[in-house]
């Protein structure tokens, strides 16, 4: 049993314009971003760096009407492809940086680069190899929208009192959390904000729980199902699906008492990336959300009744001599604690 902090990190660090109240809202934003973008395969020696009027480095590319600008992420990818450390470029004057970049481009034999950019802003979103396998964020989000059952993004406390969208929690909000931490969870009347769904120019992240289908493990509340999903269509992160059972959730999205963690990770490499990701969601996640609680309940009941040994000597034989899982002192100490 452990705690998971990924959702809490997202809650604490995402800016306001990357936070969404619902999956449909996030889907619309990521779909629009996808439709505005295009990708182009390029040979590096055909590119040219220029310095704009505002001393900003831009890139001339065959087929593009206007020079393209970078964001911080795409600039770091570009620097890696031309093999110039990003911190070195950052320390140069714009004119010197242009000279260094063009020297590298002119000498490059790289014909395997790909530029992914927004056609409405002429801003480069990603600079990768042509082997990069892109799976759209909006497609991942749509797969989450199509999941059967009651899945929701639990609310959280505001990161600051000035956060937009702050309101008072209702009983429905508390129920959406699944099982709340007895002292740290959201309570009726607390200040809350919609959380758990994030998307920006680098990636998307979703934290969802099912408050209705609980696993009976002998405690009053039982265990809830939950999952994290991360994806990036610009090479910032691999696809990562993490499913788990949890005992409680606090107001800053730390997930407490986590058990039965399973992960599916897919690197964005090759033409089959998109199908591997979407098929993974269809099989792994749908099987998880459709799983009957009865089977898990029965497994827990059986485990509670299972007798693994009659006395401390047998315990030592099992965990020390046979399986070598613990030291003899640790086995004996565990047995004494259990008796107490």
N, C-alpha and C positions, 0 to 999 in steps of 0.2 A: 504494500500500500504506500502511495506517495502523493505528492501534490504537483500540479501542473501550473506553470506560470506564463505560458505563451500568450494566453488571452489577456492576462493582466498587463503584460508588456505592451501589447497593441493598444489596450485601453489608455495606458499612461502616455504613449508617445505619438499617437496619430493626430495630425492637425484637424481642425474642424471640417475643412473641405474634403477630407477623406473618410468621413464618418457617415453612415447611412442608417436610416430607421428601419427599412425593410429590404428584403431581397429584390422585389421588383424595382425599387428605387435604385439600388446598386446595379441591377441588370441594365436599366435604361442608360445610366451614365457610362458604364463600360462598353455597352453596345455602340453608343454614339462615338466614343473614343476609337473603337475598332473601325467603324465605318469611315472615320475621318483620316485613317492612316493607310499607307501603302508601303510596300517593300520593293527594293531594287537591288539586284545583284551587281556588284561593281568590282573593277580592278583598281587597286589603290593608286597605281601610277596615273590614272585618268582623273584623279581628284586634285583640287587645288584649294589651299587655305588662303583666306583673305582676312584683312582687318576692317571691320565695319566702322562707321563714323563714331560709334560709342565705344571704340576700342575692344569690341567683342570679336573673338575668332569665329569666322563662319567658313562653310565648306561649299565650294562650287562642285556640282555633280552633273555629269551628262544626263540630259533628260529632264532636269529640274529647271523650272523657269527662273527661280530666285535662289540665292545662296541659302543654305540650311544652317540653322543655329543648333547648338548643343544644350542639353541640360547636364547637370552634374554627373548623372549616371552614364549617359551615352558618351560624354567626354572621357570618362574613366575607361570605358570599353574601347574607345577609339585610340586612346593613348597606349593601351595594352596591345592593340593590333599593330600599331606602328613601332612598338617596342621602345617607347620613351616613358620613363616613370612619370606618373601624374604629378608628383610633388615637384619634379624638375620643371615641367611645363608651367605649373602654378607660380613658380618663382621668377619666370622670365617676363620681360616686357612683351606686350602684344606683338610688336614688330619682330622681335627676336624669336618668339614662339612660332610665328608664321614662317620664318625662315627655316627653323629647325624642322617643323612639320613638313614643309614642301620638299626639303632635302630628303627626308625619309620617304615621302610618297613617290618622288621621282625615281628613287633607287629600288623601290619595292617590287618584288616579283609575285606579290600576293594577288591572285585572281579569284580568290574565294571569299571575299567579304560581302556582307549584306547590310544595307541601310534600311531601317524601318523608321518612317517619319510621318508626322502629322501634316497632311496637305493643306490644312487651313491655317496653320501657324508656321509652317516650314521648320518645325522643331524636330530634331532627331530624337526618337525615343529609344532606339537601340542600335548598336553597331556590333554585329556578330559575324560568325562564319556562315556560309551557306548551308552548313549541316545543322544549323540550329532548328529544332523542331518546335514551331510555335503553336500553342493551344490557347485560344482566346479566353480571356477571363470571363466574358459574358456567357460562354458556353458552359463553363464550370458552374457559374451561378444559376443558369437555367436548369442544369441537372439537379441542383439543390432545391430549386423551386418545385420540381416535379416529384420530390420524394413523398411517399405515402405517409400518412399519420400526421400527428401534431408536432411539428418541429418549429422552434422559435429561437430567436436571438434574445438572451436574457438581458434585461436592463442593468445598468451599473450606476454607481455614484458619479456625479460630475467630477472631472479632473480638477476643475476650478469653479469658483462661484460665478465666474463670468462666462462660463460655457453656454453657448446658445442652445435652446431647447430644454432647459432644466424645468422639471415639474415635480409634483408630489406623487409618490408611489401609491397605487391603489392595491386592493387585494388581488386583482387580476395580474398586476405587474409582479407581485410577490409569487403568485402561482406560476408565472412564466419562467421563473428562475429554476424550477425543478425542486431541489431541496436546498434551503438556505442555511448558511452557517448560523448556529444558535446565537452567537454574540456578534458576528461580523456581517451577517447577511442583511439584505434589504428588508426593511419592515414598512408596513403601511404608514404613510406620512413622511417617509424619508425623501430627501431630494434625490432625484434620479435623472438619468438621461439615457436615450436609446444607445446601445453599444453592441459590440460583438460583430459588426459588419463594417469592413473597411476596404477601400480601394483607392489607389493613387497611381502615379505614373510609373511605379516600379512593380507593384504586385497587388493582389487582393487576399484578404483573410476573412474567414467566416468561423464564428463560434456558435454552435447551435446545440440545443438540448431538447429532450422529449420529456415533459413534466408528467405525462400521463401513464406511460408503461414502465412501472417500477419493478425492480427485482426484489423479491422478499427474501431477506437474509437473516431474519429473526429480530432485527431492530425495528423500532417504531416506523421509521421513514423508509428504510430499504435503500436501494441504489437506483440512481437515474442513469439513463444513456446520454452520452454527449459525443461531439466530435469537433475537431478543428480541420479546416481545409485552407491550404495556401497554394497559390499559383502565380506565376509571372509570365507574361507574354513578351518580356523584354530581356530575359536572361538574368534577372536578379535573384531568382530562387527556383529550385526544382518544385514540381508538383508534390505536395505532401498532404496525405490524408491520415489523420490520427483519430481512431475511435477508442472509447473508453467507457467504463462505468465509474460513477463518482458518488461520494457520500454527501457532499455539501458544497455550496458555492457562496463566496462572500461578495461584498459590494464592489470590490475592485477587480473582480473576475479571476481571483485565484481559485482553482478547482481543488477541493480538499478530498482526501481519502480515495484516491484514484486506484482502480483495479482493472485487470483484463485489458491492458493497452495493446492495440494493434496498429501498425503503421504500413502504409503503402506509399513508396516514393518512386517517382518517375523523373529521370533526367530528360531535359529538352534536347534530345539528340536524335536526328534521323527523321525521315518522312512519316514514320509510324507513331510519332509521339502523341499527336492529337488523339488517334484511335486508342492508344494504350491508356491514356488518361481517362477518356470518356468511358471506355469499357471497364476500367477499374472502378469508376464511380458507380456504373451500372451494376457491377457484380458485387464488389466488396461492400460498398455503402448500402446498396439496396438489400443485400442479404443481412447486413447488420441491423438495419432499421425494421426489417420484416421478421426478424427472429422472434420466436415465441418466448415470452417470459417463463412459461411453464417448464421448459427444458432447463433453464438456468436455475429456477427455483428448486427443481428436483435434484440438480447437481449439488446445490448448497445443502439441502436437507440430508442427502446421502453423505456428504463430507462431514457434517456435524455428528453423524452417528458412527462413522468409521473409527474403529479402535485400532491404532497402529502398534500398540504394545501394552503389556500388563504392568510393568514396573520399570524402575530407572535402569536396571541392568539391560533389559531388552531395548530401551530407548538408546542407550549408549551403543549397543551392538548395531542398531539400525543406522543411526546418524553419524557415528564415529568410525566403527570398524567397517561396515558394509559400504556406505555411500560416501564416507569421508567428507561430509558436508560441513561439519563443525569440529572443533577440538573437544576432547573429553570434558574439559572444564566447562566449556560453553554448554554442552549437552546437560551436564549435571546441574548447572546453574539455572538453565531454562526449566528443567523439571521442578526444581525447588520453588521457582517463582510461580509456576503453574499451580502447585499444591497450595501455596499461600493464597 
